[in-house]
Amino acid sequence: MTSGARSRVNTGGPMSETTTSRVLVIGGTKGAGLLIARLLNERGFRVRVLARDPARASAELGTSFEVTGGDLTKADTLAPAVAQVDHIIFTAGAASGRYAPESLVKATDYQGVADTLAAARQARLSGRFVYLNSIGIATPSLAGALLNLLKRNTLVWRRRIEEDIRTSGLDYTIIRVGFLLDRPGGEHAVIVDQDALPLSPRHRIARADVAEAFVEAMQHPSASRVTFEIVWGKGPRRESWSALFEKLTPDQRSPAAV
């Protein structure tokens, strides 16, 4: 999976902090979060990963990562994790592909994020909070209805936490992603848009492309205080991330469906 996060395209992003910055990745032990953590490490950032089982995570990630124990459902474990970090990337949530009761969904997809925001404010986070969400939270669809049945009302809670992020006082980027695929990055055009797409299998993207988008958006000035969606477009990749981000419009105070 490590090689999947490397793009064949010159991204053109403003990567300037690198070795002086520590990034906390919450959700960095699997899926897109793991690719994000590895890509950050490849680019020279100091990477801290939150894990419920630190010993196992350390064995899997290797010695170049800092692993700290913590649990999203236990708010008192989050303060040590966010201490002395420059940016936070949040990709965690209730596990996909299986039934999850609403109590678990609320505890992870909403309250866990809210508690992380509170801990970040308490720690006076000076960098950016980058949050992974799903497309479809603002536009009804059959796939969205089915997902809400499987993971009880996950899109409802995820839409609510977006409002908490926007009013948190932190610098932030909210990235809504399409159906995630384990495919190489950099092979397809990427659409970066603010049109509130419905959740649908036709709107898809590789986890490796998502990882690259997160790392680039974490520092790009045009990705500050914005909500956008990323899915594959037609044809090969042509535009740099910088060019894509420069088209974005900042969020309003309480957007209805950006």
N, C-alpha and C positions, 0 to 999 in steps of 0.2 A: 504493500500500500504506500510505502514511502515515495517510490518513484512516481506514483500517480499524481502527487501534488505539484510536480514540476511541470511548468508550462513550456511548450515549444515556442511561445510568443514572447517578445520583449514587452513587458507590461508597461513600462514607462512611468511607474509610480514613484512618488517621492519618499524613498526609504532612506532616512537620514539618522534615526536614533540608534538603531541596532544594539550594539553591545552595551550601551548605557541604559537601556530600558528593560524593565522586567514586566512580562505580560502574564497575567493569570488566565488560564483557560479552564473554564468550568464546563465539563463534558469532554475533556481532552483525552479520555481513555478509550474512546471508540468513535466510529463513524467519521463524520465531517470534522468533529472536534479534534480527533486524533490527527487527522491530516493537517489541520490548522496548527496544532502544537508542533508537529514535525517540520512544517514549512517555516514557522517562526524560528525554530532552532537552526534550520539550514541557513537562514538569512542572518544569523548572528545574534538574535534576541536571547535574553535570559528568560526561560520559560518555566513558569510554575503551574503545576496541574493539581487540581483538587481531586481527591480520590477517597472513597469510603474504605478501600483496602490499600493503604499506601505501600505495603511490602510487595504486593502483587503488581501494582502499577509501576513501581520502581524497577522491578525485574523485567517488565515488558518494555518500558520506555528507555531504560539505560541511564547511565550516570550523568549524562549531559542535561538531564531534566531535574528540576526541583519538584519533588512531590510532597504535598502537604495533606494530612488527613482532615476530612470534613464530610459533612452530610447536609445536603440542601434542606432536609426536613428538620434539621437541628440548628436553629439560628445562632446559637452560641458558639458553634464551630466555625462560623464564617469570618469572624473578625481577624483571627490569625492568618487566614488565607489571603485576605485583601490587604493586609498590612504591607506597606512599602512596595506596592506595585504601581506601575505607571498607567497600564491599561488593563481592562478586563474584557475577555471574549466569552460570551455565555452561549453554549449550544445544548445544554442539558435539558431533559424533560422526561416524562413518563415513557417507558419503553414502547416502541412501535411494534405492530404486528401481533399484538395480543390484547385481550381485554384488560382495561384498567378502570377501577371504580372512580367515581368523581372525587372522592376524598383524597385518593392518591394523586389524581390529575391536578386538583387544586393545590395540594401540598408541594408539588414539584413545578408544574407549569405556571403557577401564579405566585404562591406564597414564597417558594424558594427564590424566585427572581426578586420579589419585593424585599425579602430579607437581605439579599445580596446588595441591592440598591441602598438599603439603610446602612449596611456595614461599610459600603464604599463612601457614602456621605460622611459617616463618622470618621473614616480614615482620611478624609479630604482628598479623594481621588482627583488628580489633576489632569489625567489623560481621558481616554474615551472608553465608554461602555458600549460594546458591539454585541448586538443580540440577534440570534438566529430564530426566525419565526417561519411559519408556513404561508405560502400563498393561499388565498381562499378564505381568509378570516373575515373579509369585508364583503365578499360576493358569494351568495348561496349557490350550491351545486350539489349534485347527487353524491359525488365523491366526498364532499365536505360533510354531508349529512351522515354518510356511512362512517366516516372517521369519528364524528362526534358520538356515534353509537358505540364504536369499539373502544375509544378512549373518551370516556364520558365527558362531553362538552369541552374538549380540549381547545377547540377554536374559540369558544366563548371566553375561556379564561385567558387564552393567549392574546385575544384582542384587548381584554381589560388591562393586562399588564403593559401593553404598549402605551396606554394612556399614563400609567404610573411612571414609565420610563421617560416620557416626554415632559412630565411635570416634576421630575426628580431634582432638577437643577444641575445634573451632570451633563457633560458633553456626551453625545450618544450617536450611534448609527443603528437603525433597525433594518435588517435584511431579510426579506421574505423569499424563501427559496421554493422552487418547483419540486416535483417528484425526484428523489435523489437516486442516482445510478452509480455503481462502481465501475466507472469508465475513465480512461486517461483524460487529463485536462488539456486545454489549448487546441483541441481539434475542431471545435464548433464555434460559430459566432455566438456571442452572448448578448441577450437583450437586457438592458438595465432600464427599468421603467417604473412609473408611479401610477399605473392604471388600475390597480386592484384586480388582478386576474382571478378567475375561479380556479379552485382546485380541480385538476384534470390530468390524466396520464399524458396528454399531449403536451403539457407544460412541464418539461423535465430538464434536468441538468446534472452533470457529473459532480460528485462530491469533491473531486480534485479542483474543478473550476470554482466551486463554492469556497474552498479553502483559500485559494488565491484571492478571491474577491474580499474575503474577510481581512486578510493580512494587508492588502492594499488600502481598503477602506479605513482601517484602524488609524491611519495617519493622514489621509488625504483631506485637505481643507474643504473641498466641495462635498465630502461625505459627513460633514458635521451637522448634527441635528436634522437628519433626513430619514425618511422611510422609503425604501424602494424594493423592487422585486427583481429577481434574476432567474431567467430561464434560457434555454438554448434558442437561438434563432436559426435562420437558414444560411447554409454555406460555411466556409471556414472563418476562423477568427481573423478580423482585420483591425479593429480599433483597440487601442490601449485602454487599460482600466482608467487612466487619468482622463482620457477623452470621454469615456462613458460617464464618469462621475461628474464631469464639468457640466453636464446637461441637467443635473438634478436641481430641484427646487426645495428650499428648506421647508420643514413642516410648519404649519400654523400652530397656534397654542393648543387647540383641541380639534384636530382634523377629523371629519366624519368618516372618511374612507380613502385616505391617501394610499 
